[in-house]
Amino acid sequence: MPTATKDKQLLEYKGHPLRRKDNLIYYGSMSDKYIIMLQVLETKSHDDLSLASRVSVQLQYTDPDLKSRDRVVKKSEKTSFYEAIDVAAVWLERALTSG
């Protein structure tokens, strides 16, 4: 039976959820061992759009008992959001399948 309020649909990329808070994008599920944090560091204007021109990519443990600096497993910087999410998808998939 349908509910009165529409269920909020979450964005996904290659089977993993994407969540955004300001200039931070979290890729993956907190219930998994790893997650990716993408941070837009710089943007440039193109017509009326603001495009990411520098993006930090970090593969992190989701363990809340670790200090934030100890959670980072791997990091890189890319010059577009597309490059960043492409690397993020590979890193996350490899990390989750290797244990």
Phi and psi restraints in degrees (range 20) as a CNS / XPLOR table:
assign (resid 1 and name C) (resid 2 and name N)
       (resid 2 and name CA) (resid 2 and name C) 1.0 -67.9 20.0 2
assign (resid 2 and name N) (resid 2 and name CA)
       (resid 2 and name C) (resid 3 and name N) 1.0 146.0 20.0 2
assign (resid 2 and name C) (resid 3 and name N)
       (resid 3 and name CA) (resid 3 and name C) 1.0 -90.5 20.0 2
assign (resid 3 and name N) (resid 3 and name CA)
       (resid 3 and name C) (resid 4 and name N) 1.0 162.5 20.0 2
assign (resid 3 and name C) (resid 4 and name N)
       (resid 4 and name CA) (resid 4 and name C) 1.0 -68.7 20.0 2
assign (resid 4 and name N) (resid 4 and name CA)
       (resid 4 and name C) (resid 5 and name N) 1.0 -32.0 20.0 2
assign (resid 4 and name C) (resid 5 and name N)
       (resid 5 and name CA) (resid 5 and name C) 1.0 -101.0 20.0 2
assign (resid 5 and name N) (resid 5 and name CA)
       (resid 5 and name C) (resid 6 and name N) 1.0 140.9 20.0 2
assign (resid 5 and name C) (resid 6 and name N)
       (resid 6 and name CA) (resid 6 and name C) 1.0 -75.0 20.0 2
assign (resid 6 and name N) (resid 6 and name CA)
       (resid 6 and name C) (resid 7 and name N) 1.0 134.1 20.0 2
assign (resid 6 and name C) (resid 7 and name N)
       (resid 7 and name CA) (resid 7 and name C) 1.0 -63.8 20.0 2
assign (resid 7 and name N) (resid 7 and name CA)
       (resid 7 and name C) (resid 8 and name N) 1.0 137.5 20.0 2
assign (resid 7 and name C) (resid 8 and name N)
       (resid 8 and name CA) (resid 8 and name C) 1.0 -76.2 20.0 2
assign (resid 8 and name N) (resid 8 and name CA)
       (resid 8 and name C) (resid 9 and name N) 1.0 121.8 20.0 2
assign (resid 8 and name C) (resid 9 and name N)
       (resid 9 and name CA) (resid 9 and name C) 1.0 -88.9 20.0 2
assign (resid 9 and name N) (resid 9 and name CA)
       (resid 9 and name C) (resid 10 and name N) 1.0 135.5 20.0 2
assign (resid 9 and name C) (resid 10 and name N)
       (resid 10 and name CA) (resid 10 and name C) 1.0 -95.7 20.0 2
assign (resid 10 and name N) (resid 10 and name CA)
       (resid 10 and name C) (resid 11 and name N) 1.0 145.9 20.0 2
assign (resid 10 and name C) (resid 11 and name N)
       (resid 11 and name CA) (resid 11 and name C) 1.0 -74.5 20.0 2
assign (resid 11 and name N) (resid 11 and name CA)
       (resid 11 and name C) (resid 12 and name N) 1.0 142.9 20.0 2
assign (resid 11 and name C) (resid 12 and name N)
       (resid 12 and name CA) (resid 12 and name C) 1.0 -133.5 20.0 2
assign (resid 12 and name N) (resid 12 and name CA)
       (resid 12 and name C) (resid 13 and name N) 1.0 150.7 20.0 2
assign (resid 12 and name C) (resid 13 and name N)
       (resid 13 and name CA) (resid 13 and name C) 1.0 -135.1 20.0 2
assign (resid 13 and name N) (resid 13 and name CA)
       (resid 13 and name C) (resid 14 and name N) 1.0 120.9 20.0 2
assign (resid 13 and name C) (resid 14 and name N)
       (resid 14 and name CA) (resid 14 and name C) 1.0 50.5 20.0 2
assign (resid 14 and name N) (resid 14 and name CA)
       (resid 14 and name C) (resid 15 and name N) 1.0 42.5 20.0 2
assign (resid 14 and name C) (resid 15 and name N)
       (resid 15 and name CA) (resid 15 and name C) 1.0 84.5 20.0 2
assign (resid 15 and name N) (resid 15 and name CA)
       (resid 15 and name C) (resid 16 and name N) 1.0 1.7 20.0 2
assign (resid 15 and name C) (resid 16 and name N)
       (resid 16 and name CA) (resid 16 and name C) 1.0 -120.0 20.0 2
assign (resid 16 and name N) (resid 16 and name CA)
       (resid 16 and name C) (resid 17 and name N) 1.0 143.1 20.0 2
assign (resid 16 and name C) (resid 17 and name N)
       (resid 17 and name CA) (resid 17 and name C) 1.0 -71.3 20.0 2
assign (resid 17 and name N) (resid 17 and name CA)
       (resid 17 and name C) (resid 18 and name N) 1.0 149.4 20.0 2
assign (resid 17 and name C) (resid 18 and name N)
       (resid 18 and name CA) (resid 18 and name C) 1.0 -117.7 20.0 2
assign (resid 18 and name N) (resid 18 and name CA)
       (resid 18 and name C) (resid 19 and name N) 1.0 130.8 20.0 2
assign (resid 18 and name C) (resid 19 and name N)
       (resid 19 and name CA) (resid 19 and name C) 1.0 -132.2 20.0 2
assign (resid 19 and name N) (resid 19 and name CA)
       (resid 19 and name C) (resid 20 and name N) 1.0 137.1 20.0 2
assign (resid 19 and name C) (resid 20 and name N)
       (resid 20 and name CA) (resid 20 and name C) 1.0 -119.5 20.0 2
assign (resid 20 and name N) (resid 20 and name CA)
       (resid 20 and name C) (resid 21 and name N) 1.0 139.4 20.0 2
assign (resid 20 and name C) (resid 21 and name N)
       (resid 21 and name CA) (resid 21 and name C) 1.0 -138.0 20.0 2
assign (resid 21 and name N) (resid 21 and name CA)
       (resid 21 and name C) (resid 22 and name N) 1.0 104.5 20.0 2
assign (resid 21 and name C) (resid 22 and name N)
       (resid 22 and name CA) (resid 22 and name C) 1.0 55.5 20.0 2
assign (resid 22 and name N) (resid 22 and name CA)
       (resid 22 and name C) (resid 23 and name N) 1.0 -118.0 20.0 2
assign (resid 22 and name C) (resid 23 and name N)
       (resid 23 and name CA) (resid 23 and name C) 1.0 -95.7 20.0 2
assign (resid 23 and name N) (resid 23 and name CA)
       (resid 23 and name C) (resid 24 and name N) 1.0 11.3 20.0 2
assign (resid 23 and name C) (resid 24 and name N)
       (resid 24 and name CA) (resid 24 and name C) 1.0 -107.5 20.0 2
assign (resid 24 and name N) (resid 24 and name CA)
       (resid 24 and name C) (resid 25 and name N) 1.0 134.7 20.0 2
assign (resid 24 and name C) (resid 25 and name N)
       (resid 25 and name CA) (resid 25 and name C) 1.0 -124.0 20.0 2
assign (resid 25 and name N) (resid 25 and name CA)
       (resid 25 and name C) (resid 26 and name N) 1.0 125.7 20.0 2
assign (resid 25 and name C) (resid 26 and name N)
       (resid 26 and name CA) (resid 26 and name C) 1.0 -102.1 20.0 2
assign (resid 26 and name N) (resid 26 and name CA)
       (resid 26 and name C) (resid 27 and name N) 1.0 129.3 20.0 2
assign (resid 26 and name C) (resid 27 and name N)
       (resid 27 and name CA) (resid 27 and name C) 1.0 -119.6 20.0 2
assign (resid 27 and name N) (resid 27 and name CA)
       (resid 27 and name C) (resid 28 and name N) 1.0 117.5 20.0 2
assign (resid 27 and name C) (resid 28 and name N)
       (resid 28 and name CA) (resid 28 and name C) 1.0 118.7 20.0 2
assign (resid 28 and name N) (resid 28 and name CA)
       (resid 28 and name C) (resid 29 and name N) 1.0 -178.8 20.0 2
assign (resid 28 and name C) (resid 29 and name N)
       (resid 29 and name CA) (resid 29 and name C) 1.0 -111.7 20.0 2
assign (resid 29 and name N) (resid 29 and name CA)
       (resid 29 and name C) (resid 30 and name N) 1.0 135.4 20.0 2
assign (resid 29 and name C) (resid 30 and name N)
       (resid 30 and name CA) (resid 30 and name C) 1.0 -65.7 20.0 2
assign (resid 30 and name N) (resid 30 and name CA)
       (resid 30 and name C) (resid 31 and name N) 1.0 -14.7 20.0 2
assign (resid 30 and name C) (resid 31 and name N)
       (resid 31 and name CA) (resid 31 and name C) 1.0 -81.3 20.0 2
assign (resid 31 and name N) (resid 31 and name CA)
       (resid 31 and name C) (resid 32 and name N) 1.0 -10.7 20.0 2
assign (resid 31 and name C) (resid 32 and name N)
       (resid 32 and name CA) (resid 32 and name C) 1.0 -88.0 20.0 2
assign (resid 32 and name N) (resid 32 and name CA)
       (resid 32 and name C) (resid 33 and name N) 1.0 171.5 20.0 2
assign (resid 32 and name C) (resid 33 and name N)
       (resid 33 and name CA) (resid 33 and name C) 1.0 -73.2 20.0 2
assign (resid 33 and name N) (resid 33 and name CA)
       (resid 33 and name C) (resid 34 and name N) 1.0 -29.3 20.0 2
assign (resid 33 and name C) (resid 34 and name N)
       (resid 34 and name CA) (resid 34 and name C) 1.0 -127.4 20.0 2
assign (resid 34 and name N) (resid 34 and name CA)
       (resid 34 and name C) (resid 35 and name N) 1.0 156.5 20.0 2
assign (resid 34 and name C) (resid 35 and name N)
       (resid 35 and name CA) (resid 35 and name C) 1.0 -146.6 20.0 2
assign (resid 35 and name N) (resid 35 and name CA)
       (resid 35 and name C) (resid 36 and name N) 1.0 158.0 20.0 2
assign (resid 35 and name C) (resid 36 and name N)
       (resid 36 and name CA) (resid 36 and name C) 1.0 -107.8 20.0 2
assign (resid 36 and name N) (resid 36 and name CA)
       (resid 36 and name C) (resid 37 and name N) 1.0 135.4 20.0 2
assign (resid 36 and name C) (resid 37 and name N)
       (resid 37 and name CA) (resid 37 and name C) 1.0 -113.2 20.0 2
assign (resid 37 and name N) (resid 37 and name CA)
       (resid 37 and name C) (resid 38 and name N) 1.0 121.0 20.0 2
assign (resid 37 and name C) (resid 38 and name N)
       (resid 38 and name CA) (resid 38 and name C) 1.0 -106.4 20.0 2
assign (resid 38 and name N) (resid 38 and name CA)
       (resid 38 and name C) (resid 39 and name N) 1.0 130.0 20.0 2
assign (resid 38 and name C) (resid 39 and name N)
       (resid 39 and name CA) (resid 39 and name C) 1.0 -125.1 20.0 2
assign (resid 39 and name N) (resid 39 and name CA)
       (resid 39 and name C) (resid 40 and name N) 1.0 121.4 20.0 2
assign (resid 39 and name C) (resid 40 and name N)
       (resid 40 and name CA) (resid 40 and name C) 1.0 -78.0 20.0 2
assign (resid 40 and name N) (resid 40 and name CA)
       (resid 40 and name C) (resid 41 and name N) 1.0 113.8 20.0 2
assign (resid 40 and name C) (resid 41 and name N)
       (resid 41 and name CA) (resid 41 and name C) 1.0 -93.2 20.0 2
assign (resid 41 and name N) (resid 41 and name CA)
       (resid 41 and name C) (resid 42 and name N) 1.0 -33.0 20.0 2
assign (resid 41 and name C) (resid 42 and name N)
       (resid 42 and name CA) (resid 42 and name C) 1.0 -143.9 20.0 2
assign (resid 42 and name N) (resid 42 and name CA)
       (resid 42 and name C) (resid 43 and name N) 1.0 150.3 20.0 2
assign (resid 42 and name C) (resid 43 and name N)
       (resid 43 and name CA) (resid 43 and name C) 1.0 -130.7 20.0 2
assign (resid 43 and name N) (resid 43 and name CA)
       (resid 43 and name C) (resid 44 and name N) 1.0 159.2 20.0 2
assign (resid 43 and name C) (resid 44 and name N)
       (resid 44 and name CA) (resid 44 and name C) 1.0 -132.8 20.0 2
assign (resid 44 and name N) (resid 44 and name CA)
       (resid 44 and name C) (resid 45 and name N) 1.0 153.0 20.0 2
assign (resid 44 and name C) (resid 45 and name N)
       (resid 45 and name CA) (resid 45 and name C) 1.0 -91.2 20.0 2
assign (resid 45 and name N) (resid 45 and name CA)
       (resid 45 and name C) (resid 46 and name N) 1.0 138.0 20.0 2
assign (resid 45 and name C) (resid 46 and name N)
       (resid 46 and name CA) (resid 46 and name C) 1.0 -138.0 20.0 2
assign (resid 46 and name N) (resid 46 and name CA)
       (resid 46 and name C) (resid 47 and name N) 1.0 110.2 20.0 2
assign (resid 46 and name C) (resid 47 and name N)
       (resid 47 and name CA) (resid 47 and name C) 1.0 57.7 20.0 2
assign (resid 47 and name N) (resid 47 and name CA)
       (resid 47 and name C) (resid 48 and name N) 1.0 -120.2 20.0 2
assign (resid 47 and name C) (resid 48 and name N)
       (resid 48 and name CA) (resid 48 and name C) 1.0 -102.8 20.0 2
assign (resid 48 and name N) (resid 48 and name CA)
       (resid 48 and name C) (resid 49 and name N) 1.0 10.6 20.0 2
assign (resid 48 and name C) (resid 49 and name N)
       (resid 49 and name CA) (resid 49 and name C) 1.0 -103.5 20.0 2
assign (resid 49 and name N) (resid 49 and name CA)
       (resid 49 and name C) (resid 50 and name N) 1.0 149.5 20.0 2
assign (resid 49 and name C) (resid 50 and name N)
       (resid 50 and name CA) (resid 50 and name C) 1.0 -106.2 20.0 2
assign (resid 50 and name N) (resid 50 and name CA)
       (resid 50 and name C) (resid 51 and name N) 1.0 114.1 20.0 2
assign (resid 50 and name C) (resid 51 and name N)
       (resid 51 and name CA) (resid 51 and name C) 1.0 -108.6 20.0 2
assign (resid 51 and name N) (resid 51 and name CA)
       (resid 51 and name C) (resid 52 and name N) 1.0 141.4 20.0 2
assign (resid 51 and name C) (resid 52 and name N)
       (resid 52 and name CA) (resid 52 and name C) 1.0 -68.4 20.0 2
assign (resid 52 and name N) (resid 52 and name CA)
       (resid 52 and name C) (resid 53 and name N) 1.0 128.6 20.0 2
assign (resid 52 and name C) (resid 53 and name N)
       (resid 53 and name CA) (resid 53 and name C) 1.0 -115.5 20.0 2
assign (resid 53 and name N) (resid 53 and name CA)
       (resid 53 and name C) (resid 54 and name N) 1.0 -9.0 20.0 2
assign (resid 53 and name C) (resid 54 and name N)
       (resid 54 and name CA) (resid 54 and name C) 1.0 -150.3 20.0 2
assign (resid 54 and name N) (resid 54 and name CA)
       (resid 54 and name C) (resid 55 and name N) 1.0 119.3 20.0 2
assign (resid 54 and name C) (resid 55 and name N)
       (resid 55 and name CA) (resid 55 and name C) 1.0 -131.1 20.0 2
assign (resid 55 and name N) (resid 55 and name CA)
       (resid 55 and name C) (resid 56 and name N) 1.0 129.1 20.0 2
assign (resid 55 and name C) (resid 56 and name N)
       (resid 56 and name CA) (resid 56 and name C) 1.0 -90.0 20.0 2
assign (resid 56 and name N) (resid 56 and name CA)
       (resid 56 and name C) (resid 57 and name N) 1.0 135.1 20.0 2
assign (resid 56 and name C) (resid 57 and name N)
       (resid 57 and name CA) (resid 57 and name C) 1.0 -120.0 20.0 2
assign (resid 57 and name N) (resid 57 and name CA)
       (resid 57 and name C) (resid 58 and name N) 1.0 127.4 20.0 2
assign (resid 57 and name C) (resid 58 and name N)
       (resid 58 and name CA) (resid 58 and name C) 1.0 -133.5 20.0 2
assign (resid 58 and name N) (resid 58 and name CA)
       (resid 58 and name C) (resid 59 and name N) 1.0 127.3 20.0 2
assign (resid 58 and name C) (resid 59 and name N)
       (resid 59 and name CA) (resid 59 and name C) 1.0 -87.9 20.0 2
assign (resid 59 and name N) (resid 59 and name CA)
       (resid 59 and name C) (resid 60 and name N) 1.0 124.9 20.0 2
assign (resid 59 and name C) (resid 60 and name N)
       (resid 60 and name CA) (resid 60 and name C) 1.0 -130.4 20.0 2
assign (resid 60 and name N) (resid 60 and name CA)
       (resid 60 and name C) (resid 61 and name N) 1.0 150.2 20.0 2
assign (resid 60 and name C) (resid 61 and name N)
       (resid 61 and name CA) (resid 61 and name C) 1.0 -71.3 20.0 2
assign (resid 61 and name N) (resid 61 and name CA)
       (resid 61 and name C) (resid 62 and name N) 1.0 150.0 20.0 2
assign (resid 61 and name C) (resid 62 and name N)
       (resid 62 and name CA) (resid 62 and name C) 1.0 -95.5 20.0 2
assign (resid 62 and name N) (resid 62 and name CA)
       (resid 62 and name C) (resid 63 and name N) 1.0 0.8 20.0 2
assign (resid 62 and name C) (resid 63 and name N)
       (resid 63 and name CA) (resid 63 and name C) 1.0 -61.2 20.0 2
assign (resid 63 and name N) (resid 63 and name CA)
       (resid 63 and name C) (resid 64 and name N) 1.0 113.8 20.0 2
assign (resid 63 and name C) (resid 64 and name N)
       (resid 64 and name CA) (resid 64 and name C) 1.0 -70.3 20.0 2
assign (resid 64 and name N) (resid 64 and name CA)
       (resid 64 and name C) (resid 65 and name N) 1.0 -15.0 20.0 2
assign (resid 64 and name C) (resid 65 and name N)
       (resid 65 and name CA) (resid 65 and name C) 1.0 -79.0 20.0 2
assign (resid 65 and name N) (resid 65 and name CA)
       (resid 65 and name C) (resid 66 and name N) 1.0 -15.6 20.0 2
assign (resid 65 and name C) (resid 66 and name N)
       (resid 66 and name CA) (resid 66 and name C) 1.0 -84.3 20.0 2
assign (resid 66 and name N) (resid 66 and name CA)
       (resid 66 and name C) (resid 67 and name N) 1.0 147.4 20.0 2
assign (resid 66 and name C) (resid 67 and name N)
       (resid 67 and name CA) (resid 67 and name C) 1.0 -67.6 20.0 2
assign (resid 67 and name N) (resid 67 and name CA)
       (resid 67 and name C) (resid 68 and name N) 1.0 153.7 20.0 2
assign (resid 67 and name C) (resid 68 and name N)
       (resid 68 and name CA) (resid 68 and name C) 1.0 -57.9 20.0 2
assign (resid 68 and name N) (resid 68 and name CA)
       (resid 68 and name C) (resid 69 and name N) 1.0 -38.4 20.0 2
assign (resid 68 and name C) (resid 69 and name N)
       (resid 69 and name CA) (resid 69 and name C) 1.0 -71.2 20.0 2
assign (resid 69 and name N) (resid 69 and name CA)
       (resid 69 and name C) (resid 70 and name N) 1.0 -25.9 20.0 2
assign (resid 69 and name C) (resid 70 and name N)
       (resid 70 and name CA) (resid 70 and name C) 1.0 -81.4 20.0 2
assign (resid 70 and name N) (resid 70 and name CA)
       (resid 70 and name C) (resid 71 and name N) 1.0 -13.4 20.0 2
assign (resid 70 and name C) (resid 71 and name N)
       (resid 71 and name CA) (resid 71 and name C) 1.0 -76.4 20.0 2
assign (resid 71 and name N) (resid 71 and name CA)
       (resid 71 and name C) (resid 72 and name N) 1.0 -25.9 20.0 2
assign (resid 71 and name C) (resid 72 and name N)
       (resid 72 and name CA) (resid 72 and name C) 1.0 -71.7 20.0 2
assign (resid 72 and name N) (resid 72 and name CA)
       (resid 72 and name C) (resid 73 and name N) 1.0 122.0 20.0 2
assign (resid 72 and name C) (resid 73 and name N)
       (resid 73 and name CA) (resid 73 and name C) 1.0 -96.5 20.0 2
assign (resid 73 and name N) (resid 73 and name CA)
       (resid 73 and name C) (resid 74 and name N) 1.0 -41.7 20.0 2
assign (resid 73 and name C) (resid 74 and name N)
       (resid 74 and name CA) (resid 74 and name C) 1.0 -152.5 20.0 2
assign (resid 74 and name N) (resid 74 and name CA)
       (resid 74 and name C) (resid 75 and name N) 1.0 145.1 20.0 2
assign (resid 74 and name C) (resid 75 and name N)
       (resid 75 and name CA) (resid 75 and name C) 1.0 -146.3 20.0 2
assign (resid 75 and name N) (resid 75 and name CA)
       (resid 75 and name C) (resid 76 and name N) 1.0 156.7 20.0 2
assign (resid 75 and name C) (resid 76 and name N)
       (resid 76 and name CA) (resid 76 and name C) 1.0 -158.8 20.0 2
assign (resid 76 and name N) (resid 76 and name CA)
       (resid 76 and name C) (resid 77 and name N) 1.0 168.2 20.0 2
assign (resid 76 and name C) (resid 77 and name N)
       (resid 77 and name CA) (resid 77 and name C) 1.0 -126.2 20.0 2
assign (resid 77 and name N) (resid 77 and name CA)
       (resid 77 and name C) (resid 78 and name N) 1.0 138.5 20.0 2
assign (resid 77 and name C) (resid 78 and name N)
       (resid 78 and name CA) (resid 78 and name C) 1.0 -125.6 20.0 2
assign (resid 78 and name N) (resid 78 and name CA)
       (resid 78 and name C) (resid 79 and name N) 1.0 162.0 20.0 2
assign (resid 78 and name C) (resid 79 and name N)
       (resid 79 and name CA) (resid 79 and name C) 1.0 -97.1 20.0 2
assign (resid 79 and name N) (resid 79 and name CA)
       (resid 79 and name C) (resid 80 and name N) 1.0 3.7 20.0 2
assign (resid 79 and name C) (resid 80 and name N)
       (resid 80 and name CA) (resid 80 and name C) 1.0 -154.3 20.0 2
assign (resid 80 and name N) (resid 80 and name CA)
       (resid 80 and name C) (resid 81 and name N) 1.0 159.0 20.0 2
assign (resid 80 and name C) (resid 81 and name N)
       (resid 81 and name CA) (resid 81 and name C) 1.0 -66.2 20.0 2
assign (resid 81 and name N) (resid 81 and name CA)
       (resid 81 and name C) (resid 82 and name N) 1.0 -36.6 20.0 2
assign (resid 81 and name C) (resid 82 and name N)
       (resid 82 and name CA) (resid 82 and name C) 1.0 -59.6 20.0 2
assign (resid 82 and name N) (resid 82 and name CA)
       (resid 82 and name C) (resid 83 and name N) 1.0 -48.2 20.0 2
assign (resid 82 and name C) (resid 83 and name N)
       (resid 83 and name CA) (resid 83 and name C) 1.0 -60.0 20.0 2
assign (resid 83 and name N) (resid 83 and name CA)
       (resid 83 and name C) (resid 84 and name N) 1.0 -41.1 20.0 2
assign (resid 83 and name C) (resid 84 and name N)
       (resid 84 and name CA) (resid 84 and name C) 1.0 -65.4 20.0 2
assign (resid 84 and name N) (resid 84 and name CA)
       (resid 84 and name C) (resid 85 and name N) 1.0 -46.9 20.0 2
assign (resid 84 and name C) (resid 85 and name N)
       (resid 85 and name CA) (resid 85 and name C) 1.0 -70.7 20.0 2
assign (resid 85 and name N) (resid 85 and name CA)
       (resid 85 and name C) (resid 86 and name N) 1.0 -29.3 20.0 2
assign (resid 85 and name C) (resid 86 and name N)
       (resid 86 and name CA) (resid 86 and name C) 1.0 -65.6 20.0 2
assign (resid 86 and name N) (resid 86 and name CA)
       (resid 86 and name C) (resid 87 and name N) 1.0 -47.5 20.0 2
assign (resid 86 and name C) (resid 87 and name N)
       (resid 87 and name CA) (resid 87 and name C) 1.0 -64.6 20.0 2
assign (resid 87 and name N) (resid 87 and name CA)
       (resid 87 and name C) (resid 88 and name N) 1.0 -42.1 20.0 2
assign (resid 87 and name C) (resid 88 and name N)
       (resid 88 and name CA) (resid 88 and name C) 1.0 -58.8 20.0 2
assign (resid 88 and name N) (resid 88 and name CA)
       (resid 88 and name C) (resid 89 and name N) 1.0 -42.9 20.0 2
assign (resid 88 and name C) (resid 89 and name N)
       (resid 89 and name CA) (resid 89 and name C) 1.0 -62.7 20.0 2
assign (resid 89 and name N) (resid 89 and name CA)
       (resid 89 and name C) (resid 90 and name N) 1.0 -41.9 20.0 2
assign (resid 89 and name C) (resid 90 and name N)
       (resid 90 and name CA) (resid 90 and name C) 1.0 -66.9 20.0 2
assign (resid 90 and name N) (resid 90 and name CA)
       (resid 90 and name C) (resid 91 and name N) 1.0 -48.4 20.0 2
assign (resid 90 and name C) (resid 91 and name N)
       (resid 91 and name CA) (resid 91 and name C) 1.0 -58.9 20.0 2
assign (resid 91 and name N) (resid 91 and name CA)
       (resid 91 and name C) (resid 92 and name N) 1.0 -46.5 20.0 2
assign (resid 91 and name C) (resid 92 and name N)
       (resid 92 and name CA) (resid 92 and name C) 1.0 -65.2 20.0 2
assign (resid 92 and name N) (resid 92 and name CA)
       (resid 92 and name C) (resid 93 and name N) 1.0 -44.2 20.0 2
assign (resid 92 and name C) (resid 93 and name N)
       (resid 93 and name CA) (resid 93 and name C) 1.0 -62.2 20.0 2
assign (resid 93 and name N) (resid 93 and name CA)
       (resid 93 and name C) (resid 94 and name N) 1.0 -45.3 20.0 2
assign (resid 93 and name C) (resid 94 and name N)
       (resid 94 and name CA) (resid 94 and name C) 1.0 -62.8 20.0 2
assign (resid 94 and name N) (resid 94 and name CA)
       (resid 94 and name C) (resid 95 and name N) 1.0 -43.5 20.0 2
assign (resid 94 and name C) (resid 95 and name N)
       (resid 95 and name CA) (resid 95 and name C) 1.0 -65.1 20.0 2
assign (resid 95 and name N) (resid 95 and name CA)
       (resid 95 and name C) (resid 96 and name N) 1.0 -42.5 20.0 2
assign (resid 95 and name C) (resid 96 and name N)
       (resid 96 and name CA) (resid 96 and name C) 1.0 -71.9 20.0 2
assign (resid 96 and name N) (resid 96 and name CA)
       (resid 96 and name C) (resid 97 and name N) 1.0 -31.5 20.0 2
assign (resid 96 and name C) (resid 97 and name N)
       (resid 97 and name CA) (resid 97 and name C) 1.0 -83.1 20.0 2
assign (resid 97 and name N) (resid 97 and name CA)
       (resid 97 and name C) (resid 98 and name N) 1.0 -23.2 20.0 2
assign (resid 97 and name C) (resid 98 and name N)
       (resid 98 and name CA) (resid 98 and name C) 1.0 -88.0 20.0 2
assign (resid 98 and name N) (resid 98 and name CA)
       (resid 98 and name C) (resid 99 and name N) 1.0 -11.2 20.0 2
